[in-house]
Amino acid sequence: MKFQISNFKSQIYEKGAVILILLLAAFLRLYRISDYMTFLGDEGRDVLTVYGILHGKLTLLGPTSSVGGFFLGPIYYYFMAPFLWLFNYNPVGPAVMVALFGIATVFLIYKVTSEFFNQKVALIAALLYSISPIIISYSRSSWNPNPFPFFSLLTIFLIYKGKIKNKTRYLFVAGILFGICMQLHYLAVFLGVIILAYTLLASLINVKEKISKSIIKVFKDYVYIFAGFVIGWSPFLAFEIRHGFLDFKNIFNFVLHSGDTGAGLNFFQTIYDVFFRLFGRLVFAFPPPEQFYNYPKITIEIWTLAILLIAVFSCFFLLGRLYKNFKDKGDDFKKYLLLFTWAFFGIVLFGFYKKAIYEYYFAFMFPLPFILVGNLIYEIYSLKKLQIIGKVTAIAVFIVIFILNIQGIPFRYEPNRQLNQARAIADFVMVKTDAKPFNFALISGGNSDHAYRYFFTIWKHPPVTIEDAAHDPKRKTVTDQLLVVCESPLPCQPLGHSLWEIAGFGRAEIAGHWNVSVVEVYKLVHYKGK
């Protein structure tokens, strides 16, 4: 009876802790989200497309990739659509959607880690993930890679469930989720290798079955995964079939013929760099190189050494569990084999990638270092040989990680207010058009004008796009006024600028010039002469 009461209390405390972690995760992701979210040209492009979807302009293409100029699938746009509609076309809606995926990922980490290890490890992993500054930053803006951690973790977990329960329906659903991942970011290819490798290894380790039977089983599993994948990736596949696999050709040409734009690291240097950043940047809030000047050299060196020690020992304890369960090769072995496969292939495959590697490329692995570090802290705390020393060490490691992350919380700094700025600038431009047709141009160091165009569109007064002489010989698309927003830090000189929207307008003169927020706004009219 006492045991039952104690167990009941333990469950209450555990559920309470999970709720508190989720509330903390929600606060860190939703607090003043409209002030801190990113809203530039890419985000404007996305909401413009989704606005079109909500008004009947369906699409089979998604955003362009960050490199290569090819397209992703459209699933992210369809995720955005209900939230943009629910928030009355306010771009904060899709950002809230991403934040909800981020909160759901915290809960999923808890559930998966509970099954792989125990509730205490799960609570540590979920809490550390919930407060990681870089994870929070990616969870507070609308961008197609940002929901990737949720779908990658769920995909991997369902592959595991399918193998231990020997139920192909899990593999089929995992295949669908993998297809969704491929629509979010092409680094899902690495996730695909992990899935295929684990499915193969988890089948071949069963020594009770003949090798021929295991191979047939692997083939059957692959068929179910592939069938699900085709469904999950079907919108993009439909576009490719209709257009002669145009994007596939672009991807193929990019892989084979693009130049090496990486950091000049060799295979093993890249692996080390990815391994260190996976733990350092995500778990320990380690600063990027351009911020090293903010810290004494000795601090960076100690910080680096501590990260490497904890990262290595986290993997060491995983390998220890893998070795301990090697003989029976049961469900526990398959759990740790999955984590090992995820870590090994996820890191090593980057060694073959010869382009610059950004932190968001790790999105398919975001949960992994938190799970491994959570297990390490618990293992050190539970070591019987060390007793008090082990407990003190584990608590100290946890406290240090917690403090480092809390100090880097994004909204401790001044907000960018990009959404409000774009809206205010667009509103000012609208006033200066006098409700008449207008052309629009943006002079910028790399941003596009879609954020402003989005507001013009939802306000039912979009600018007229100037077409070339072949499509508009009578120049009907050239209006009597051109409004120019200048974001460039250099002195802005719109007259005679080579930008097509300005050059296509023709010879002009300045009819108005204003400083608005962080930009300059010019009103150009056709040159009248003297």
C-alpha positions, 0 to 999 in steps of 0.5 A: 500500500505504501509503495502504491501511494509513493508511486502515485506521488511520484507520478503526480510530481512527474506530470507536474514537472512536465507541465512546468517544463512545457509552460516554460517552453511556451513562455520562451517561444511565445513571449512578445513573438511579434516583436522578435520574429524575423520578417524580411523578404523571404518571410514576406514571399512565404505569406504572399504565397499562402495568401494566394493559396487561401484565395484559391491559387493552389501550388505544388511548389514550396520555398526555394532552397537556401543554396542551389536555387531549386525548390522544396515541396509545398507542405510548409505553405499548407501548414502556414495557411490555417494560422495565417487565416486564424490570425486574420492575415497577420504574419505572426500567425505562422510564427505562432505555428512554428512556436507550437511545433517547438513546444510539441518537440519538447514534449516529444523529447520527453516521451521518447527519452522516457521510453529509451531511458527513464523519466528522470533523463527525459525531464533533464533532456526536455528542460535543457532543450526548452531553454536552449537559446539557438533552439528558441531562436529557431522556434520563434519565426516562420521558416520552413526548416524550423518544424524539422526537429519535430518531424525528424524525431517523430519519424525516427521514433516510429521507425524504432516502434515499427522494428520492435513491434514488427508492425509495418504500419509504423514504418508506413507512417514514418515514410509519410513523415519522412516525405514531409521532412524532405519538403521542409529541407533537403538535409532530410537526405541525411535522415533518409540514410539514417532510416535505411541504415537502422532498418537494415541493422535492426533486422540483421542483428537478429541472429535467431533468423536466417540471413535470407529471411532477414534480407526479405524482411528488410526489403519488405520494410523498405517497401512500406517506408518507400510507399509512405515516402511517396505519399508524403512527398507526393505534392512535389513529385506531382509537380516534377512529373508535370514539368519533366523533373525540372527541379531534379535536374537542377539539384543534380547539376548543383551537386555535380557542378557547383563550386566548393564554397565550404570553409576549407576543412577536410573530411575529419576536420568537418566531422570534428567541427560538426560534432563540437558545434552540435553539443557546443552551440545547442547545449552549451550556448557556445558563441560563434567565432565572431563573438569570441572577442567578448570573452577572455581567451582562457574562458573560451579555452575552458569552455571548449574543453568542458564541451568536448569532455561532456560530449565525448562522455555522453557518447561513451555512456551511450556506447556503454549501454550498447555494449552491455545489451549486445549479447541479447540484442533485444529491445534495449539494444535496438534503442541504443543502436538507433541513437548510435546510428542517428549520431554516427551517420548524422555527423559523418555524412557532413564530412562529405558536404563541401559547402558552408554548414549552418546550425539549422542544417543540424535540425534533423539532429536537434533533439539528439545531444540533449538526450545524450547529455541528459543521460550523462547527467543522470548516469553521473548522478547515479554512480554508486562508486562516486556517491556524493562526488558524482551527485555534486558533479552532475548537479554542477554540470546541470546548473552550469548548462542552465545558467549559460542558456538562460543568459542567452535567451533571445528576448533579453536583448532589444527586439528587432520589431521587423514586422512592425517596421515593415507594416509601418513603412508599407503604410507610409508608402500607401499614404504617399500613393494618394490611393492611385496606381503606383510602381514600387522598388526596394534598394537593399543590400540583399533583402527582397521587397516581398514583405512590403508587397504583402501588406500592399496586397492584403490592403487591396492596393498592390503595386503594378509590376513593370514588364519589359517592352516585349510583354508591354510595348505600350508601357501600360504597366508604368504608372505616373509614380514610383515609390522607392524604399531604400534600406541600403546603409550607403547614400541612397541615389534612386535616380539612374539606379540600375534596378529594373523597377527603377530603370523600367520606370524611365527618366524620373525626378524626385517629387518627395523624400522622407525618413521613415523608421530605419529607411528612406522613402522616395517618390519619383515621377516622370521627368518633365524637363524645364 
